[in-house]
C-alpha cells in the first residue's frame, strides 16, 4: 500500500510496475510449489535450512527469498533468517483463507496459456488448445494433478460468495439444482441455510466424490445428491437452478442451451440464478475485464454485459428479472420464465 506522503508514480513507473507483474507472479508461484509457507509455519529459517527441506539450491533460494521479502510475503530478520508475514500466511496449505491453489494455478497452466495471448487476439481462438492439444476440461480430466489444483482454486473462490448467494431468491424453492457446481460448496451453503430444502448437483464425474465429502462436512449429505451429467442435456426437475462461473466458459449458443435445459426442467414459478461477473459500462474497473481475456485464451467463452445476459435468457425462453451484487465483484443474475 502506498504511503499517503509518498510521491505519485510517473506514468513510466506505473507502466514498468505492470510489466514486471509476471515476474512477481512467478516468484510467488515457485514459493508455493516449494511449500515455503508451510516450512516457515513453526518459525523463522534461513535459506540453507529451507533449501535442505525443499530440495532447492541454497544460493538460488536465498535470492528468491529476498524478492519475496521485497514484496512483504516473508520478512528478513536481518540475520539471514526469514519468517512469514500476514500475506505469506495466506500461502500456507492449512490456513482456511489460503490462496495456495490460486498461486499454483495462476503461475502454472494459466501462466502458460496467458503467455500465448497474442495468438488468441490475432485469431479469436483459444490458444490453450494449441498449447496443450485439447479442450480445457478434457485437459483437466486427463491431468488429475492440474484438475485437482483447478478444482481446489474454484472451491476457494466460491466459498467467500456462497453465504451471500445462499440468502438470495430461494423463498419458494423446495429443490435446488446446482448446474456445473464443482465440489458443491455453493449448494451446500444454500441447503445449510434452509433445512427443509433438498438439492442436486450435476457435474462431471471427476468432481463428485469431492462434492459428497463437502456435503458430509456441511451436514447436508442426507438432503443433497451428486450426479454426473451433461449440463446442456436433461436436468433433474427443480424449483431453483444455480449456475456459478459456468456460462462465461461457453460461447453464446452453448450458454443458451444450458439455460434452455434449466428452463425445460424448471417447475412452474421456478428461478434460474446465474452467478457471474458482469462487464461494466464505459470501461469501469472490474475483475470481469481480465477474466474476459482469460476466457479468450482458455476456452470459447467470454464475460458479458447485462444486455447480453438478457439476450441469452431470451434465447432460452427466460427473462432477466434482476441483477444484484454479491461479493468480490460477482453478480446474481435472476432469470424467470418469459
CORRA-V688919 format. One record per residue. N is the residue number from 1. RES is the residue in three letters. PHI is phi as a letter, one per 20 degrees, with the letter a starting at -180 (999 if undefined). Layout:
# CORRA-V688919
n->N res->RES phi->PHI
n->N res->RES phi->PHI
This chain:
# CORRA-V688919
n->1 res->UNK phi->999
n->2 res->UNK phi->f
n->3 res->UNK phi->f
n->4 res->UNK phi->g
n->5 res->UNK phi->e
n->6 res->UNK phi->f
n->7 res->UNK phi->f
n->8 res->UNK phi->f
n->9 res->UNK phi->f
n->10 res->UNK phi->f
n->11 res->UNK phi->f
n->12 res->UNK phi->f
n->13 res->UNK phi->f
n->14 res->UNK phi->f
n->15 res->UNK phi->f
n->16 res->UNK phi->f
n->17 res->UNK phi->f
n->18 res->UNK phi->f
n->19 res->UNK phi->f
n->20 res->UNK phi->e
n->21 res->UNK phi->g
n->22 res->UNK phi->f
n->23 res->UNK phi->f
n->24 res->UNK phi->f
n->25 res->UNK phi->g
n->26 res->UNK phi->f
n->27 res->UNK phi->f
n->28 res->UNK phi->f
n->29 res->UNK phi->f
n->30 res->UNK phi->f
n->31 res->UNK phi->f
n->32 res->UNK phi->f
n->33 res->UNK phi->f
n->34 res->UNK phi->e
n->35 res->UNK phi->m
n->36 res->UNK phi->g
n->37 res->UNK phi->f
n->38 res->UNK phi->f
n->39 res->UNK phi->f
n->40 res->UNK phi->e
n->41 res->UNK phi->g
n->42 res->UNK phi->e
n->43 res->UNK phi->p
n->44 res->UNK phi->f
n->45 res->UNK phi->b
n->46 res->UNK phi->e
n->47 res->UNK phi->f
n->48 res->UNK phi->f
n->49 res->UNK phi->f
n->50 res->UNK phi->f
n->51 res->UNK phi->f
n->52 res->UNK phi->f
n->53 res->UNK phi->f
n->54 res->UNK phi->d
n->55 res->UNK phi->m
n->56 res->UNK phi->e
n->57 res->UNK phi->f
n->58 res->UNK phi->g
n->59 res->UNK phi->f
n->60 res->UNK phi->f
n->61 res->UNK phi->f
n->62 res->UNK phi->f
n->63 res->UNK phi->f
n->64 res->UNK phi->f
n->65 res->UNK phi->f
n->66 res->UNK phi->f
n->67 res->UNK phi->f
n->68 res->UNK phi->f
n->69 res->UNK phi->f
n->70 res->UNK phi->f
n->71 res->UNK phi->d
n->72 res->UNK phi->m
n->73 res->UNK phi->e
n->74 res->UNK phi->c
n->75 res->UNK phi->c
n->76 res->UNK phi->e
n->77 res->UNK phi->e
n->78 res->UNK phi->n
n->79 res->UNK phi->d
n->80 res->UNK phi->n
n->81 res->UNK phi->d
n->82 res->UNK phi->d
n->83 res->UNK phi->c
n->84 res->UNK phi->f
n->85 res->UNK phi->e
n->86 res->UNK phi->g
n->87 res->UNK phi->f
n->88 res->UNK phi->f
n->89 res->UNK phi->g
n->90 res->UNK phi->f
n->91 res->UNK phi->e
n->92 res->UNK phi->f
n->93 res->UNK phi->f
n->94 res->UNK phi->d
n->95 res->UNK phi->e
n->96 res->UNK phi->f
n->97 res->UNK phi->e
n->98 res->UNK phi->g
n->99 res->UNK phi->d
n->100 res->UNK phi->g
n->101 res->UNK phi->g
n->102 res->UNK phi->f
n->103 res->UNK phi->f
n->104 res->UNK phi->f
n->105 res->UNK phi->f
n->106 res->UNK phi->f
n->107 res->UNK phi->e
n->108 res->UNK phi->d
n->109 res->UNK phi->g
n->110 res->UNK phi->f
n->111 res->UNK phi->f
n->112 res->UNK phi->f
n->113 res->UNK phi->f
n->114 res->UNK phi->f
n->115 res->UNK phi->f
n->116 res->UNK phi->d
n->117 res->UNK phi->g
n->118 res->UNK phi->g
n->119 res->UNK phi->g
n->120 res->UNK phi->f
n->121 res->UNK phi->f
n->122 res->UNK phi->f
n->123 res->UNK phi->d
n->124 res->UNK phi->m
n->125 res->UNK phi->d
n->126 res->UNK phi->f
n->127 res->UNK phi->f
n->128 res->UNK phi->g
n->129 res->UNK phi->f
n->130 res->UNK phi->f
n->131 res->UNK phi->f
n->132 res->UNK phi->d
n->133 res->UNK phi->m
n->134 res->UNK phi->a
n->135 res->UNK phi->f
n->136 res->UNK phi->g
n->137 res->UNK phi->f
n->138 res->UNK phi->f
n->139 res->UNK phi->f
n->140 res->UNK phi->f
n->141 res->UNK phi->f
n->142 res->UNK phi->e
n->143 res->UNK phi->c
n->144 res->UNK phi->g
n->145 res->UNK phi->f
n->146 res->UNK phi->f
n->147 res->UNK phi->f
n->148 res->UNK phi->f
n->149 res->UNK phi->f
n->150 res->UNK phi->f
n->151 res->UNK phi->f
n->152 res->UNK phi->f
n->153 res->UNK phi->f
n->154 res->UNK phi->f
n->155 res->UNK phi->f
n->156 res->UNK phi->f
n->157 res->UNK phi->f
n->158 res->UNK phi->f
n->159 res->UNK phi->g
n->160 res->UNK phi->f
n->161 res->UNK phi->e
n->162 res->UNK phi->f
n->163 res->UNK phi->f
n->164 res->UNK phi->f
n->165 res->UNK phi->f
n->166 res->UNK phi->f
n->167 res->UNK phi->e
n->168 res->UNK phi->d
n->169 res->UNK phi->m
n->170 res->UNK phi->d
n->171 res->UNK phi->g
n->172 res->UNK phi->d
n->173 res->UNK phi->e
n->174 res->UNK phi->e
n->175 res->UNK phi->c
n->176 res->UNK phi->d
n->177 res->UNK phi->d
n->178 res->UNK phi->e
n->179 res->UNK phi->e
n->180 res->UNK phi->m
n->181 res->UNK phi->e
n->182 res->UNK phi->l
n->183 res->UNK phi->e
n->184 res->UNK phi->n
n->185 res->UNK phi->f
n->186 res->UNK phi->f
n->187 res->UNK phi->f
n->188 res->UNK phi->f
n->189 res->UNK phi->f
n->190 res->UNK phi->f
n->191 res->UNK phi->f
n->192 res->UNK phi->f
n->193 res->UNK phi->f
n->194 res->UNK phi->c
n->195 res->UNK phi->f
n->196 res->UNK phi->e
n->197 res->UNK phi->e
n->198 res->UNK phi->d
n->199 res->UNK phi->b
n->200 res->UNK phi->c
n->201 res->UNK phi->d
n->202 res->UNK phi->d
n->203 res->UNK phi->a
n->204 res->UNK phi->f
n->205 res->UNK phi->g
n->206 res->UNK phi->f
n->207 res->UNK phi->d
n->208 res->UNK phi->f
n->209 res->UNK phi->f
n->210 res->UNK phi->f
n->211 res->UNK phi->f
n->212 res->UNK phi->f
n->213 res->UNK phi->f
n->214 res->UNK phi->f
n->215 res->UNK phi->f
n->216 res->UNK phi->f
n->217 res->UNK phi->f
n->218 res->UNK phi->e
n->219 res->UNK phi->m
n->220 res->UNK phi->c
n->221 res->UNK phi->f
n->222 res->UNK phi->f
n->223 res->UNK phi->d
n->224 res->UNK phi->c
n->225 res->UNK phi->d
n->226 res->UNK phi->c
n->227 res->UNK phi->c
n->228 res->UNK phi->e
n->229 res->UNK phi->a
n->230 res->UNK phi->e
n->231 res->UNK phi->f
n->232 res->UNK phi->d
n->233 res->UNK phi->d
n->234 res->UNK phi->f
n->235 res->UNK phi->d
n->236 res->UNK phi->f
n->237 res->UNK phi->f
n->238 res->UNK phi->a
n->239 res->UNK phi->e
n->240 res->UNK phi->b
n->241 res->UNK phi->c
n->242 res->UNK phi->d
n->243 res->UNK phi->c
n->244 res->UNK phi->d
n->245 res->UNK phi->l
n->246 res->UNK phi->d
n->247 res->UNK phi->f
n->248 res->UNK phi->f
n->249 res->UNK phi->e
n->250 res->UNK phi->c
n->251 res->UNK phi->f
n->252 res->UNK phi->g
n->253 res->UNK phi->f
n->254 res->UNK phi->f
n->255 res->UNK phi->f
n->256 res->UNK phi->f
n->257 res->UNK phi->f
n->258 res->UNK phi->f
n->259 res->UNK phi->f
n->260 res->UNK phi->f
n->261 res->UNK phi->f
n->262 res->UNK phi->f
n->263 res->UNK phi->f
n->264 res->UNK phi->f
n->265 res->UNK phi->e
n->266 res->UNK phi->f
n->267 res->UNK phi->f
n->268 res->UNK phi->g
n->269 res->UNK phi->n
n->270 res->UNK phi->f
n->271 res->UNK phi->b
n->272 res->UNK phi->d
n->273 res->UNK phi->d
n->274 res->UNK phi->d
n->275 res->UNK phi->d
n->276 res->UNK phi->b
n->277 res->UNK phi->f
n->278 res->UNK phi->c
n->279 res->UNK phi->f
n->280 res->UNK phi->e
n->281 res->UNK phi->f
n->282 res->UNK phi->m
n->283 res->UNK phi->m
n->284 res->UNK phi->f
n->285 res->UNK phi->g
n->286 res->UNK phi->a
n->287 res->UNK phi->f
n->288 res->UNK phi->f
n->289 res->UNK phi->f
n->290 res->UNK phi->f
n->291 res->UNK phi->f
n->292 res->UNK phi->f
n->293 res->UNK phi->f
n->294 res->UNK phi->f
n->295 res->UNK phi->f
n->296 res->UNK phi->f
n->297 res->UNK phi->e
n->298 res->UNK phi->e
n->299 res->UNK phi->b
n->300 res->UNK phi->d
n->301 res->UNK phi->e
n->302 res->UNK phi->a
n->303 res->UNK phi->f
n->304 res->UNK phi->c
n->305 res->UNK phi->e
n->306 res->UNK phi->g
n->307 res->UNK phi->f
n->308 res->UNK phi->f
n->309 res->UNK phi->f
n->310 res->UNK phi->f
n->311 res->UNK phi->f
n->312 res->UNK phi->f
n->313 res->UNK phi->g
n->314 res->UNK phi->f
n->315 res->UNK phi->f
n->316 res->UNK phi->d
n->317 res->UNK phi->m
n->318 res->UNK phi->c
n->319 res->UNK phi->c
n->320 res->UNK phi->f
n->321 res->UNK phi->e
n->322 res->UNK phi->r
n->323 res->UNK phi->c
n->324 res->UNK phi->c
n->325 res->UNK phi->f
n->326 res->UNK phi->d
n->327 res->UNK phi->c
n->328 res->UNK phi->l
n->329 res->UNK phi->n
n->330 res->UNK phi->f
n->331 res->UNK phi->c
n->332 res->UNK phi->d
n->333 res->UNK phi->d
n->334 res->UNK phi->e
n->335 res->UNK phi->c
n->336 res->UNK phi->c
n->337 res->UNK phi->g
n->338 res->UNK phi->f
